[in-house]
């Protein structure tokens, strides 16, 4: 028993500090994405495999990593949540942006946090009405 949330997080390359042409930008973005894949398979391998590996999807087309977790206990005091949050801060220091959106069981329990200098605000919450 306990309070449950749905959580989505996304990691993607930050914009380059110097302006690039279209083709140069595509090369930059792909190289940063491949470096992110390497980081997730080495430095952050434990977080990826032990806690969140089954919930991560590589979006090769848009060069981003997406985590979608449904019905999880997401407490900031939990070691896995602390490790995940620390990972998001660390990848921001390496030139990536991240966003995390958590929707809890209560109607107004919505949390959105970001890391990085060039956040694109890709995550949104949409409310719908359903008949059960």
C-alpha positions in Angstrom: 0.0 0.0 0.0 1.1 3.6 -0.3 0.9 6.7 -2.4 1.5 6.1 -6.2 2.6 8.3 -9.0 3.1 8.3 -12.7 6.5 9.7 -13.7 8.0 10.6 -17.1 11.5 11.9 -17.5 13.3 12.9 -20.7 17.0 13.6 -21.4 18.2 15.3 -24.6 21.3 17.3 -25.8 21.4 20.9 -24.9 21.8 23.4 -27.7 25.5 24.1 -28.6 27.0 27.2 -27.2 28.1 28.4 -30.6 25.7 28.8 -33.5 25.9 26.0 -36.0 24.5 25.5 -39.5 21.8 22.9 -40.0 24.1 20.1 -41.1 26.7 20.9 -38.3 23.9 20.9 -35.8 22.6 17.4 -36.9 26.2 16.1 -36.4 26.5 17.7 -33.0 23.1 16.4 -31.8 23.9 12.9 -33.0 27.3 12.9 -31.3 25.8 14.1 -28.0 23.1 11.5 -28.3 25.7 8.7 -28.8 27.7 10.0 -25.9 24.5 9.9 -23.8 24.1 6.2 -24.8 27.6 5.5 -23.7 27.1 7.3 -20.3 24.0 5.3 -19.6 25.8 2.1 -20.4 28.8 2.8 -18.2 28.7 5.5 -15.6 24.9 5.3 -15.0 24.6 1.6 -15.8 23.4 0.7 -12.3 20.6 3.2 -12.4 19.6 2.1 -15.9 19.6 -1.6 -15.2 18.8 -2.0 -11.6 16.1 0.6 -11.2 14.9 2.0 -14.4 16.3 0.0 -17.3 13.0 -1.7 -18.2 11.3 1.7 -18.3 13.7 3.5 -20.6 13.2 4.0 -24.3 15.8 5.4 -26.7 14.2 7.7 -29.2 16.7 7.6 -32.0 14.7 9.8 -34.3 14.5 12.7 -31.9 17.8 12.0 -30.1 16.5 11.6 -26.6 16.0 9.1 -23.8 12.6 8.8 -22.3 11.6 7.1 -19.0 7.9 6.3 -18.4 7.0 4.8 -15.1 3.4 4.1 -14.1 2.0 3.4 -10.6 5.3 3.8 -8.7 6.1 4.9 -5.2 8.1 8.0 -5.9 9.4 9.4 -2.7 12.4 11.8 -2.6 13.8 9.9 0.4 14.1 6.6 -1.6 17.6 5.7 -2.6 16.6 4.9 -6.2 14.8 8.3 -6.6 17.8 10.1 -5.1 20.2 8.4 -7.5 17.9 9.2 -10.5 17.7 12.8 -9.5 21.5 13.0 -9.0 21.9 11.5 -12.4 19.7 14.2 -14.0 21.8 16.9 -12.3 25.0 15.3 -13.5 24.0 14.9 -17.1 23.0 18.6 -17.1 26.5 19.4 -16.1 27.7 17.4 -19.1 25.7 19.4 -21.6 22.2 17.7 -21.5 18.8 18.9 -20.5 16.3 16.9 -18.6 12.7 17.3 -17.6 10.8 15.2 -15.1 7.0 15.3 -14.6 5.3 13.5 -11.7 1.5 13.1 -11.4 0.3 11.8 -8.1 -3.0 10.3 -7.1 -4.5 13.6 -5.8 -5.9 15.9 -8.5 -3.6 18.8 -7.8 -0.4 16.7 -7.2 1.7 17.6 -10.2 5.4 18.3 -10.1 7.6 19.4 -13.0 11.3 19.9 -12.6 14.1 20.7 -15.1 17.9 20.6 -15.3 20.1 22.2 -17.9 20.6 25.6 -19.5 18.4 25.1 -22.6 15.3 23.3 -21.5 12.7 22.9 -24.3 9.7 22.1 -22.0 8.7 19.0 -23.9 6.6 17.4 -21.1 3.0 18.5 -20.5 0.0 17.1 -18.6 -3.3 16.8 -20.3 -6.5 16.2 -18.3 -9.3 14.1 -19.9 -12.6 12.9 -18.7 -13.4 9.3 -18.9 -16.4 7.2 -18.1 -15.5 4.1 -16.0 
